[in-house]
Structures are given as structure tokens and as C-alpha cells.
Amino acid sequence: MAYECKVYDKNGKLKKILRESQLTKSSDEFFNQRSTKKASSFINNLKEPANDIKKGTKFYNKTCVVCQKEFHPRHPNSKYCSHECQKTLYLAKKKKGNPG
């Protein structure tokens, strides 16, 4: 793996680019400086975010009460595939005179 290290002067201008093949004893002095050690230890201490591997699914597919289409519910008690289906059933019940 090829590593590059960019060296800047105090004004922020690029002085040189060190590649892994160009490392010498003088380069080792650079890597032994206090600020470089702090930066490299900080980078080495960074950890990959933990990936939560979900085993299986939380809820299994259900069939909508109104349109009879199969859907994946967001909650375990979901009956409708969409708000439109929920609204359709609500308005139909309201029209018949059945509460709620």
C-alpha cells in the first residue's frame, strides 16, 4: 500500500510530498516529532462504527384490510398499507354511520 504524507510550511504552503518509498532517516525524524505522533495516535484510535446486524425482520409482511395488497408494516399493529387506505375505510365507516 502506498502512503503519502504532505508537508506544509508555517504559511500553509506545500513544501514536499513524502511517499513510502522515499522514507529515509531524516524522514523518520519527521515522524518522531511530537505533533506527528499525536496526530497519528489520534488516527489510529479512531474506530469503525459498529454495524448492528439485524437478524431477520422485526415485522413480517401483512395484507392491507382495504385494498388487499401485501405491505411491510412499520409497527406490529399496522392494518393499512397507506394513509389513503386508512382514510378510505374511515370515510366508508363514517358514511354508514358506524363510529370509529
C-alpha positions in Angstrom: 0.0 0.0 0.0 1.4 3.4 -0.9 1.3 6.1 1.7 1.7 9.8 1.1 2.4 12.5 3.7 2.1 16.1 2.7 4.5 18.5 4.5 3.4 22.2 4.7 5.4 25.2 6.0 4.1 27.6 8.7 2.4 29.7 6.0 0.4 26.8 4.7 2.3 26.3 1.5 3.1 22.7 0.4 6.8 22.0 0.9 7.0 18.4 -0.2 5.2 15.1 -0.5 6.7 12.1 1.2 6.0 8.7 -0.3 6.6 5.4 1.4 9.4 4.5 -0.9 11.2 7.9 -0.2 11.4 7.4 3.6 14.9 7.9 5.0 16.4 8.6 8.4 15.6 12.3 8.1 12.0 11.3 7.3 11.9 9.2 10.4 12.8 12.3 12.4 9.7 13.9 11.0 7.5 11.0 12.1 9.0 11.1 15.6 8.0 14.7 16.2 5.5 15.2 19.0 2.8 16.7 16.8 3.0 14.0 14.2 2.9 11.3 16.9 -0.3 12.9 18.4 -1.9 13.1 15.0 -1.1 9.5 14.1 -2.2 8.2 17.5 -5.5 10.0 17.1 -6.0 8.5 13.7 -5.0 5.0 15.0 -7.5 5.3 17.9 -10.4 6.0 15.6 -12.7 3.0 15.4 -15.1 1.8 12.8 -18.7 2.5 13.7 -20.4 -0.6 15.0 -22.8 -2.1 12.4 -25.9 -3.5 14.0 -26.6 -6.6 12.0 -30.3 -7.1 12.2 -31.2 -10.8 12.3 -34.4 -11.4 10.5 -37.1 -8.8 10.2 -38.9 -7.1 13.0 -42.3 -7.5 11.4 -43.5 -9.8 8.7 -45.5 -8.7 5.6 -49.2 -8.2 6.2 -52.2 -7.8 3.9 -53.9 -4.4 3.8 -57.5 -4.6 5.2 -58.8 -2.2 2.5 -57.0 -2.9 -0.8 -55.8 -6.5 0.0 -52.2 -5.7 -1.1 -49.3 -7.1 0.7 -47.1 -4.5 2.6 -44.3 -4.3 5.1 -45.6 -2.7 8.3 -43.7 -0.1 10.3 -45.4 -1.1 13.5 -46.7 -4.5 14.7 -50.3 -3.4 14.8 -50.5 -1.8 11.3 -53.6 -2.7 9.3 -53.3 -0.4 6.3 -50.6 -0.1 3.6 -51.0 3.7 3.4 -52.8 6.7 4.8 -55.1 6.7 1.8 -56.4 3.2 2.6 -56.9 4.2 6.2 -58.8 7.3 5.1 -60.9 5.3 2.7 -62.0 2.9 5.4 -62.6 5.8 7.9 -64.8 7.7 5.4 -66.7 4.5 4.4 -67.5 3.7 8.1 -68.5 7.4 8.7 -70.8 7.3 5.7 -72.5 4.1 7.0 -72.9 5.7 10.4 -70.5 3.3 12.3 -68.4 5.2 14.8 -64.7 4.9 14.8 
